[in-house]
Amino acid sequence: MTLTVHAAHQRVVDSGAVTVRVRVRNTGSREGADVIQVYASPERPRARRAPHELVGFAKVQLAPGEEADVDVRGRR
């Protein structure tokens, strides 16, 4: 599957979580699945940490030419 990301935006749901909506499209000729991953980095980390951390993910399955909005909810 060839996946194209069209746009993304972020909105804060509450103080401990964030939801990122991503529009994706299967530009391939076969049905397929992929995992959308959202990474973040703290502005001012309190301790030494990795520069980017996985904060959320979602699996999407699309038919050829199909497009979908995928919401990924993660911790902040």
C-alpha positions, -999 to +999 in steps of 0.1 A: +000+000+000+012+035-008-001+060+017-003+097+012-009+121+041-029+152+029-032+173+061-029+171+098-040+192+127-038+189+164-064+197+191-061+194+228-088+172+243-078+176+280-048+184+301-033+149+297-042+139+262-041+152+226-059+141+195-043+145+161-064+141+130-047+130+098-063+125+064-047+096+045-053+081+011-043+047-004-027+057-037-017+021-044-035-005-065-042-029-037-060-029-004-037-025+025-032-015+061-008+009+078-001+023+113-002+060+117+022+070+145+024+103+164+056+114+180+062+144+203+091+160+221+087+179+254+094+216+254+112+216+287+119+180+298+123+176+336+147+147+331+170+135+303+148+118+277+147+106+241+143+136+217+110+122+203+086+098+220+057+078+205+026+092+221-001+075+201-009+053+171-038+040+151-042+013+124-061+021+092-071-003+064-080+012+031-091+000-003-073+013-035-081+050-039-099+052-005-094+082+017-101+084+055-096+108+084-078+090+112-079+103+148-049+093+169-053+100+206-022+101+227-008+113+260+010+147+262 
